């Protein structure tokens, strides 16, 4: 079979104005970036929020393994299949970060014959949204240091500056650093560091803001430091919110592209789910819901991370009510969770798949907490045997959910027709009774404990006294009603990435908490979770290059 990039390169793409016309958008509503991608203009977005909304379907997955699950591929394949069934469906996914592209994970456009195109543009600079976030974030960082240099009128305590810098490349050497070396002319000496752009609060704000006014208000609420009197200092007090909004003005407009089967796709925003809230932009999802009968979106990594944050943060902020959840799994991933080495995952082993299915069952149980019907999509690989598939189907029936084999990777939308029919049946039945996991008024420490115990099945949560004091101070300052965003390893229900399957009885250690007042949530960093990833021993970057003017090695 051809590689993903070869398939994408051979795609017959429709002009972007034709794709827009499928949604009822005319040429004046679109700002083209070449012939195959465009932004939806601000003036076209406001009326869409007031329209009746279509059905919302969330695609999530079991805990990720090196064997692969294919969540984005399933999201795209399901969208194409629904369109083949006569439902007008639009896909909404995140933009790709350069960090994973040149590191280990790869791109974010799907794969095989279930892709969004142009794949190369999407996985590289696309329309520049990540760069705009990076610039806006670092402008604020520069204005903090500039304020310290020119007299510090706001009496910022340099020891309590919490706003770091960001870049969209994995670079462990920048996690902790000192700035201002070289004497007074180079600024104020202090400790700081870099996060990856996907972890920036500015990225979270971009993905949760509803319009430019809301964007500027949220940017102004960013807490960057504390004063010597222990009062919060905000971006608005530094006078930075207006300039940051200018840098993000175009980035807030969602990007419209297409699937291989020429169906509409919004690709916008890119927070990670292990260190941020892990969903595409709210403005793109709301626009799609106002234009489409079905909107298929995804949340990052496994259901314990991305789906929980989609439900408890994004749905809460955007007043979204999902109709169906699709939980993606593979026989290969279940075998890995069952203890099979990667080298042996293509050998039939029903017992191992059933042992590893405890991870699948745990995610099913968790998703049921939110009151939304669940369907399991078994993303098919050639080495899967009938016996393995039937064993997982039967297990799902015993857990009260349907399981459908999907072959969209090789067959496109035609390979996911049964999945699409099942999703449509559940969505149109009106069976969803969506609810969030915890109420707004619950204390912050209890919210963290609720997620840790009900989703991660921990027995306890370790909250150091300094963390408890910080949470109490934020509650006293009026932030107690915010939801929480747990940043933890994506590979396990615990804080230890090597503990696969469905462990319980563990402790979730909270190392640090960060106030994202502009985004509107509290970030709790668990265990050794880093907000600036490092490159692997052999990064993908060494295989990426140009041959005859064409990109090679991108996946």
Secondary structure by P-SEA (a helix, b strand, c coil): cccaaaaaaacccccaaaaaaaacccccccccccccbbbbccccccccccccccbbbbbbbccccccccaaaaaaaaaaaaaaaaccbbbbbbbbbbccccccccccccccccccccaaaaaaccccaaaaaaaaaaaaaaaaaaaaaaaccccccccccccbbbbccccccccccccccccccccccccccccccccccaaaaaaaccccaaaaaaaaaacccccccccccccccccccaaaaaaaaccccbbbbbccccccbbbbcbbbbcccccccccaaaaaaaaacccbbbbbbccccccaaaaaaacccccccccccbbbbbbbaaaaaaaacccccccccccaaaaaaaaaaaaaaaaaaacccbbbbbbccccccccaaaaaaaaaaaaaacbbbbbbccccccccccaaaaaaaaaaaacccccccccccccccaaaaaaaaaaccccccbbbbcaaaaaaaaaaaaaccccbbbbbbccccccccccccccccccbbbbbccccccccccbbbbbccccccbbbbcccccccccccccccccccc
